Amino acid sequence: MSYSNADPTGRLITPALVDLHLAPSDKAEALRALAQRLVAEGRVTDLEGFLADIAAREAQAPTGLGDGIGIPHCRSAHVTRPSLAFGHSAKGVDFGAPDGRPADLIFMIAAPDGADDAHLQILAALARRLMEPEFTGALRSADSPAAVVALVDDKEKPQATTVSGPVVASPVAAADRGLRLVAVTSCPTGIAHTYMAAKSLERAAARAGAQIQVETQGAAGSTPLDPAMIAAADAVIFAHDVEVRDRERFAGKPLVDVGVKAGVNRADELVAQAARLAEPAGAAAPALAQNSGPRSEHWASRLRKYLMTGVSYMIPFVAAGGLLIALGFAIGGYEIASAPSVVGGFDWTSQASWAAMLFQAGKAAFGFLVPVLSGYIAYAIADRAALAAGVVGGAISVAVGAGFLGGIVSGLAAGFLVLWMVKWKVPQAIKGIMPVVVIPLLSVAAVGFLMLVLLGSPIASAMTAVTDWLNGLSGTNAILLGILLGAMMAFDMGGPLNKVAYTFAAGALTTAGSAPDAGSLKVMAAVMAAGMTPPLGLALATVLRRKLFTTEERENGKAAWVLGASFITEGAIPFAAADPLRVIPASIVGSMTAGGLSMAFGSTLRAPHGGIWVLPLIGGPLPYVVAVAAGMVVTAGLVILFKGIQPRVPAVSAPREKELVNA
């Protein structure tokens, strides 16, 4: 595996990036030691910023694979080029592996935001090789940094031999049946787990005597599976943590649907499950569309996923539109909202023309909020076939005044309607035009009737009431709402309750229009203040009373400054996981303080994210800073107080990954 063609200036790993005697047994110190090597070689420009990005990735899910392997990794703006740092630890470092084994082989994978495909393909190849015991065994016995580099940069890598291990599916039975499988793997960063899961599934299928082709939807690009291969497959395996692209290709196939780490760690079991689903001869296979929401998953969890998908696609429009409107106001004053169109009348030398252009572009972006929200809620339920009905339903919601509530209703209606339609049994002659003509035609007509004739007016009345309530918030009512939203933001730090509060605020932004002091803008400001507070408060506590925190917690505190300032509440999760009974109550009280004060001060915010980076565009920025600072101090003070009067609470183990099989 040569790097010379992909990177003529040097390899991804050099002897200077190898530490064969990695001493720290603490994860944070081990990460810092490897990151410092990347900094020394000019591959990372900002040590603390890079470590904050690594910590944010670690907070999402453990990067320990098991069998003594850890793969901390991230994409970061502080990385100058794709790089690998390797450490061999005699004692081992806990990376949260499912088998509980500390990692003695640690690969730190650093990728810049704009890494080219050639480099990413090399990283993908490395990730696959980490699943080969021959390769990891050679790494453990390497006696010099140069030997490690030679192993990683081996131009003539020997073919992996069959690995012994427990075979769950019967090889004879699979071979007799000629079991043919296809799979898709993907992970949030698309760097490591995507390709490790693919390799693990390939090896498990070989042990079971089955054929498998895997489509890796990762950062190195994706080559779609041949449609003929999908058609011939007996079953499908999805090992993914992000939505599978073009999911409808697999409709009508028995499906095993799990998280990507299950693909890495339980591949034999997944192949066996796929074999069992494919066993009944002549039995009708369950349609994929029917299983887009796993049966064992609670309906409330599925509903939240649908809504959050719509919100996630809507947020860029909210951010762009809100900030452009705010800039227009900042340059031209609030009267710019009534300025005539700049089309055909733009004056390059006029400040008012520039302000009007920014305002009108932002207002146009706001016009897409509800259609995008509705369209992608429908998309989350029934994939691409439901997109047209969802977008049209959202546009009608805007036209009749039903706003984002109408967009939610139309998106859910469009999604479930199309989910039902794709199960229709139709003649072969029209089957090919169903997803591009028949389903869009009928679903758009049905959703249009629903929103124009039946539900549009009642929802518009409810939306008007919500808008009037938000705009009329003042005094005690406003403060109480800020306190409630603050408690929700801190209770689970990025979990379901946090997302409910955030979704409410982001959705309410669609009602703000061009009003400079709309109540929904105050709600968004309060939610962001409350979300920034937990990590900032805990970071402050690690500075004020260092002895109350472990070395790892103090390192996490450094990252928490950056994460909190950027409105990433998850920066507080490592502290809460280690000491929940003291950290969570302190965080809740601090966030309630910040949210309540933000509402009391009347601060406003049009952007759904940004933290301190959008401070110049916040209405009432100085009182807003006071609100956040007060919440931070309250959190830090309570954490220090609680840690001084109570015994330490044992860490709570992370919840087991939900792995769902659609039968």
SULDACOR-V182075 format. One record per pair of residues at least 12 apart in sequence whose ideal C-beta (glycine too) atoms are under 8 Angstrom apart, sorted by the first residue. I is the first residue (numbers start at 1). J is the second residue. Records with the same first field share a line. If there is no record, write none. Layout:
# SULDACOR-V182075
I=J ; J
This chain:
# SULDACOR-V182075
1=122 ; 125 ; 126 ; 129 ; 152 ; 153 ; 154 ; 155 ; 157
2=153 ; 155
3=122 ; 153
5=118
6=116 ; 118 ; 119 ; 121 ; 122
7=81 ; 82 ; 118 ; 119
9=81
11=149 ; 153
12=82 ; 83 ; 84 ; 119 ; 122 ; 123 ; 152
13=83 ; 84 ; 85 ; 86 ; 148 ; 149 ; 152 ; 153
14=41 ; 149
15=144 ; 145 ; 146 ; 148 ; 149
16=37 ; 40 ; 41 ; 145
17=37 ; 38 ; 41 ; 43 ; 83 ; 84 ; 85 ; 86
18=85 ; 86 ; 87 ; 145 ; 148 ; 149
19=33 ; 34 ; 37 ; 85 ; 86 ; 87 ; 88
20=87 ; 88 ; 142 ; 143 ; 144 ; 145 ; 148
21=88 ; 90
22=34 ; 87 ; 88 ; 89 ; 93 ; 106
23=89
24=89 ; 93
25=89 ; 91 ; 92 ; 93 ; 102
26=93 ; 550 ; 551 ; 552
27=58 ; 93 ; 94 ; 95 ; 552
28=551 ; 552 ; 554 ; 555 ; 556
29=551 ; 552 ; 555
30=87 ; 89 ; 93 ; 106
31=51 ; 54 ; 55 ; 72 ; 108 ; 555
32=47 ; 51 ; 555
33=87
34=72 ; 85 ; 86 ; 87 ; 106 ; 108
35=47 ; 50 ; 51 ; 54 ; 85 ; 108
37=85
38=50 ; 79 ; 83 ; 85 ; 108 ; 110
41=83
42=80
43=79 ; 80 ; 81 ; 83 ; 110
44=76 ; 78 ; 79 ; 80 ; 83 ; 110
45=78 ; 79 ; 80
46=78
48=558 ; 559 ; 562
49=76 ; 77 ; 78 ; 562
50=74 ; 76 ; 78 ; 79 ; 110
51=555 ; 558 ; 559
52=558 ; 559 ; 562 ; 563
53=74 ; 75 ; 76 ; 77 ; 78
54=72 ; 73 ; 74 ; 76 ; 108
55=556 ; 559 ; 563 ; 571 ; 574
56=74 ; 559 ; 563 ; 568 ; 570 ; 571
57=72 ; 73 ; 74 ; 189
58=72 ; 574
59=570 ; 571 ; 573 ; 574
60=188 ; 570
61=241 ; 261 ; 657
62=95 ; 96 ; 97 ; 654
63=95 ; 96 ; 192
64=94 ; 95 ; 96 ; 97 ; 98 ; 101 ; 103
65=97 ; 103 ; 130 ; 196 ; 264 ; 265
66=97 ; 98 ; 99 ; 101 ; 264 ; 265
67=97 ; 99 ; 101 ; 133 ; 136
68=92 ; 97 ; 101 ; 102 ; 103 ; 104 ; 105 ; 136
69=97 ; 103 ; 105 ; 106 ; 107 ; 130 ; 136
70=93 ; 95 ; 97 ; 103 ; 105 ; 106 ; 107
71=106 ; 107 ; 109 ; 127 ; 130 ; 192 ; 196
72=95 ; 106 ; 107 ; 108 ; 109
73=107 ; 108 ; 109 ; 110 ; 111 ; 189 ; 191 ; 192
74=109 ; 110 ; 111 ; 189
75=111 ; 112 ; 113 ; 115 ; 189 ; 191 ; 219
76=110 ; 111 ; 112 ; 113
77=112 ; 113
79=110 ; 111 ; 112 ; 113
80=112
81=112 ; 115 ; 119
82=110 ; 111 ; 112 ; 115 ; 119 ; 120 ; 122 ; 123
83=109 ; 110
84=107 ; 108 ; 109 ; 110 ; 123 ; 126 ; 152
85=107 ; 108 ; 110
86=105 ; 106 ; 107 ; 108 ; 139 ; 148 ; 152
87=105 ; 106 ; 108
88=104 ; 105 ; 106 ; 139 ; 140 ; 142
89=102 ; 103 ; 104 ; 106
90=104
91=104
92=104
93=106
96=654
98=261 ; 265
99=265
104=140
105=136 ; 139 ; 140
107=126 ; 130
109=123 ; 126 ; 191 ; 192
111=123 ; 191 ; 219
115=219
117=220 ; 221
120=191 ; 218 ; 219 ; 220 ; 221
121=220 ; 221
123=191 ; 192 ; 219 ; 220
124=191 ; 194 ; 195 ; 216 ; 218 ; 219 ; 220
125=195
126=152
127=191 ; 192 ; 193 ; 194 ; 195 ; 196 ; 199
128=195 ; 196 ; 198 ; 199
129=157 ; 199
130=196
131=196 ; 199 ; 200 ; 203 ; 264
132=160 ; 163 ; 199
133=163
134=158 ; 160 ; 161
135=151 ; 160
138=151
139=151
160=203
162=206 ; 207
163=203 ; 207
165=207 ; 268
166=268
167=207 ; 208 ; 268
168=208 ; 268 ; 269 ; 271 ; 272
169=208 ; 210 ; 268 ; 271 ; 272 ; 275
170=208
171=207 ; 208 ; 209
172=209
173=275
174=208 ; 209 ; 210 ; 275
175=209 ; 210
177=234 ; 275 ; 278 ; 279
178=211
179=208 ; 209 ; 210 ; 211 ; 234 ; 235 ; 274 ; 275 ; 278
180=210 ; 211 ; 212 ; 232 ; 233 ; 234
181=205 ; 210 ; 211 ; 212 ; 213 ; 233 ; 234 ; 235 ; 236 ; 237 ; 271 ; 274
182=212 ; 213 ; 214 ; 215 ; 225 ; 229 ; 230 ; 233 ; 236 ; 237 ; 250
183=198 ; 201 ; 212 ; 213 ; 214 ; 215 ; 236 ; 237 ; 238 ; 239 ; 263
184=214 ; 215 ; 216 ; 217 ; 225 ; 236 ; 237 ; 238 ; 239 ; 240 ; 244
185=197 ; 198 ; 201 ; 214 ; 215 ; 216 ; 217 ; 218 ; 239 ; 240 ; 260 ; 263
186=216 ; 217 ; 218 ; 239 ; 240 ; 241 ; 242 ; 244 ; 260
187=218 ; 240 ; 241 ; 242 ; 260
188=241 ; 242
189=219
190=217 ; 218 ; 219 ; 220
191=218 ; 219
193=241 ; 260 ; 261 ; 263 ; 264
194=216 ; 217 ; 218 ; 219 ; 260
195=216 ; 218 ; 220
196=263 ; 264
197=239 ; 260 ; 261 ; 263 ; 264 ; 267
198=214 ; 216 ; 263
200=263 ; 264 ; 265 ; 267
201=214 ; 237 ; 239 ; 263 ; 267 ; 270 ; 271
202=214
203=267
204=267 ; 268 ; 270 ; 271
205=271
207=268
208=268 ; 271 ; 272 ; 275
210=271 ; 275
212=237 ; 271
213=225 ; 226 ; 229
217=240 ; 242 ; 244 ; 245
222=245
224=246 ; 249
225=249
227=249
230=249 ; 250 ; 253
233=253
234=254 ; 274 ; 278
235=253 ; 254 ; 255 ; 256 ; 274 ; 275 ; 277 ; 278
236=250 ; 253 ; 254 ; 255 ; 256 ; 274 ; 288
237=255 ; 256 ; 258 ; 263 ; 270 ; 271 ; 274
238=255 ; 256 ; 257 ; 258
239=258 ; 259 ; 260 ; 262 ; 263 ; 264 ; 270
240=259 ; 260
241=259 ; 260
243=309 ; 380
246=383 ; 384
247=288 ; 292 ; 383
248=288 ; 289 ; 383 ; 384 ; 385 ; 422 ; 435
250=288
251=287 ; 288 ; 289 ; 422
252=285 ; 287 ; 288
253=285 ; 288
254=274 ; 277 ; 278 ; 285 ; 286 ; 662 ; 663
255=277 ; 286 ; 288 ; 291 ; 662
256=270 ; 273 ; 274 ; 277 ; 661 ; 662
257=291 ; 294 ; 660 ; 661 ; 662
258=270 ; 659 ; 660 ; 661
259=657 ; 658 ; 659
261=657
262=657 ; 659
266=659
273=661
277=663
286=662 ; 663
287=422 ; 423
289=382 ; 383 ; 419 ; 422 ; 423
290=419 ; 423
291=662
292=381 ; 382 ; 383 ; 419
293=381
294=660 ; 661 ; 662
295=662 ; 663
296=660
297=658 ; 660
304=496 ; 499 ; 500
305=380
306=377 ; 380 ; 381 ; 411 ; 412 ; 415
307=377 ; 408 ; 503
308=499 ; 503
309=376 ; 377 ; 379 ; 380
310=372 ; 373 ; 374 ; 375 ; 376 ; 377 ; 380 ; 407 ; 408 ; 411
311=373 ; 503 ; 506 ; 507
312=376
313=372 ; 373 ; 375 ; 376
314=369 ; 372 ; 373 ; 376 ; 506
315=506 ; 608 ; 609
317=365 ; 366 ; 368 ; 369 ; 372
318=366 ; 369 ; 506 ; 509 ; 510 ; 607 ; 608
319=607 ; 608 ; 609 ; 610
320=362 ; 365
321=362 ; 363 ; 364 ; 365 ; 366 ; 368 ; 369 ; 606
322=362 ; 366 ; 509 ; 512 ; 605 ; 606 ; 607 ; 608
323=362 ; 606 ; 607 ; 614 ; 617
324=358 ; 359 ; 361 ; 362 ; 365
325=358 ; 359 ; 362 ; 363 ; 366 ; 514 ; 606
326=362 ; 606 ; 607 ; 617
327=355 ; 358 ; 362 ; 617
328=355 ; 356 ; 357 ; 358 ; 359 ; 360 ; 362
329=355 ; 359 ; 516
330=617
331=351 ; 354 ; 355 ; 358
332=351 ; 352 ; 354 ; 355 ; 356 ; 359
333=355
334=516
336=352 ; 355 ; 356 ; 359
337=359 ; 514
339=352 ; 355 ; 356 ; 359 ; 360
340=356
341=360
342=356 ; 357 ; 360
359=514
363=514
366=510 ; 513
367=398
369=404 ; 407 ; 509 ; 510
370=394 ; 395 ; 397 ; 398 ; 403 ; 404 ; 406 ; 407 ; 510
371=391 ; 392 ; 394 ; 395 ; 398 ; 407
372=391 ; 394
373=394 ; 404 ; 407 ; 408 ; 411 ; 507 ; 510
374=390 ; 391 ; 393 ; 394 ; 397 ; 406 ; 407 ; 408 ; 410 ; 411 ; 414
375=387 ; 388 ; 390 ; 391 ; 394 ; 411
376=390 ; 411
377=390 ; 407 ; 408 ; 411 ; 412 ; 414 ; 415
378=390 ; 391 ; 393 ; 410 ; 411 ; 412 ; 414 ; 415 ; 418
379=415
380=415
381=412 ; 415 ; 416 ; 418 ; 419
382=414 ; 415 ; 416 ; 418 ; 419 ; 422
384=435
385=418 ; 421 ; 422 ; 435 ; 439 ; 440 ; 443
386=414 ; 415 ; 417 ; 418 ; 419 ; 443
388=440 ; 443 ; 444
389=414 ; 417 ; 418 ; 440 ; 443 ; 444 ; 446 ; 447
390=410 ; 411 ; 414 ; 415 ; 447
392=444 ; 447 ; 448
393=406 ; 407 ; 410 ; 411 ; 413 ; 414 ; 447 ; 448 ; 450 ; 451
394=406 ; 407 ; 410 ; 411
396=410 ; 447 ; 448 ; 451 ; 452 ; 456
397=409 ; 410 ; 451 ; 456 ; 459
400=451 ; 452 ; 456 ; 457 ; 460
401=456 ; 460 ; 463 ; 464
402=451 ; 455 ; 456 ; 459 ; 460 ; 463
403=459 ; 460 ; 463 ; 467 ; 510 ; 511
404=463 ; 507 ; 508 ; 510 ; 511
405=459 ; 462 ; 463 ; 466
406=451 ; 455 ; 456 ; 459 ; 460 ; 463
407=510
408=507
409=451 ; 455 ; 459
410=447 ; 450 ; 451
413=447 ; 450
414=443 ; 447
417=443 ; 446 ; 447
418=439 ; 443
421=434 ; 439 ; 442 ; 443
422=434 ; 435 ; 439
426=438
463=511
466=508 ; 511
467=511 ; 520
469=519
470=508 ; 511 ; 518 ; 519 ; 520 ; 522 ; 523
471=515 ; 518 ; 519 ; 520
472=519
473=519 ; 522 ; 599
478=519 ; 522 ; 599 ; 600
479=596 ; 599 ; 600
480=596
481=523 ; 526 ; 599
482=526 ; 530 ; 595 ; 596 ; 597 ; 598 ; 599 ; 600
483=592 ; 595 ; 596
484=595
485=501 ; 504 ; 505 ; 523 ; 526 ; 527 ; 530 ; 595
486=526 ; 529 ; 530 ; 533 ; 588 ; 591 ; 592 ; 593 ; 594 ; 595 ; 596 ; 631
487=588 ; 591 ; 592 ; 595
488=500 ; 501
489=501 ; 502 ; 527 ; 530 ; 531 ; 569 ; 591 ; 595
490=530 ; 531 ; 533 ; 534 ; 569 ; 572 ; 584 ; 587 ; 588 ; 590 ; 591 ; 592
491=584 ; 588
493=534 ; 569 ; 570 ; 572 ; 573 ; 576 ; 587
494=569 ; 570 ; 573
498=531 ; 569
501=527 ; 530
502=527 ; 531 ; 608
504=523 ; 527
505=520 ; 523 ; 524 ; 526 ; 527 ; 528 ; 608
506=524 ; 608
508=520 ; 523 ; 524
509=521 ; 524 ; 606 ; 608
512=606
516=604 ; 619
517=602 ; 604 ; 619
518=604
521=604 ; 605 ; 606 ; 619
522=598 ; 599 ; 602 ; 603 ; 604
523=599
524=604 ; 605 ; 606 ; 607 ; 608
525=598 ; 603 ; 604 ; 605 ; 618 ; 619 ; 624
526=594 ; 595 ; 596 ; 598 ; 599 ; 603
527=595
528=567 ; 605 ; 609 ; 610 ; 611
529=594 ; 595 ; 597 ; 598 ; 603 ; 624 ; 627 ; 628 ; 631
530=591 ; 592 ; 594 ; 595 ; 598 ; 631
531=567 ; 569 ; 591
532=564 ; 565 ; 567 ; 569 ; 594 ; 611 ; 628 ; 631
533=564 ; 587 ; 590 ; 591 ; 593 ; 594 ; 628 ; 631 ; 632 ; 635
534=564 ; 569 ; 571 ; 572 ; 576 ; 587 ; 590 ; 591 ; 635
535=560 ; 561 ; 563 ; 564 ; 568 ; 569 ; 570 ; 571 ; 572
536=560 ; 561 ; 564 ; 565 ; 628 ; 631 ; 632 ; 635
537=564 ; 572 ; 586 ; 587 ; 590 ; 631 ; 632 ; 633 ; 634 ; 635 ; 636 ; 639
538=557 ; 560 ; 571 ; 572 ; 575 ; 583 ; 587 ; 635 ; 636 ; 639
539=557 ; 558 ; 560 ; 561 ; 564 ; 571
540=632 ; 633 ; 635 ; 636
541=557 ; 635 ; 636 ; 639 ; 640
542=554 ; 556 ; 557 ; 560
543=557
544=636 ; 640
545=640 ; 643
548=640 ; 643 ; 644
550=578
552=574
553=574 ; 575 ; 578
556=571 ; 574 ; 575
559=571
560=572 ; 575
564=611 ; 632
565=611 ; 612
566=610 ; 611 ; 612 ; 613
567=609 ; 610 ; 611
568=611
572=587
575=639
577=651 ; 652 ; 654
578=651
579=643 ; 648 ; 649 ; 651
580=649 ; 652
581=646 ; 649
582=639 ; 642 ; 643 ; 646 ; 649
583=639
585=638 ; 642
586=634 ; 635 ; 638 ; 639 ; 642
587=635
589=634 ; 635 ; 638
590=631 ; 632 ; 633 ; 634 ; 635 ; 636 ; 638
591=631 ; 635
592=631
593=627 ; 630 ; 631 ; 634
594=627 ; 628 ; 630 ; 631 ; 632
595=627 ; 631
597=623 ; 626 ; 627 ; 630 ; 631
598=624 ; 627 ; 628
601=620 ; 623 ; 624 ; 626 ; 627
602=619 ; 620 ; 623
603=618 ; 619 ; 620 ; 621 ; 623 ; 624 ; 627
604=618 ; 619 ; 620
605=617 ; 618 ; 619
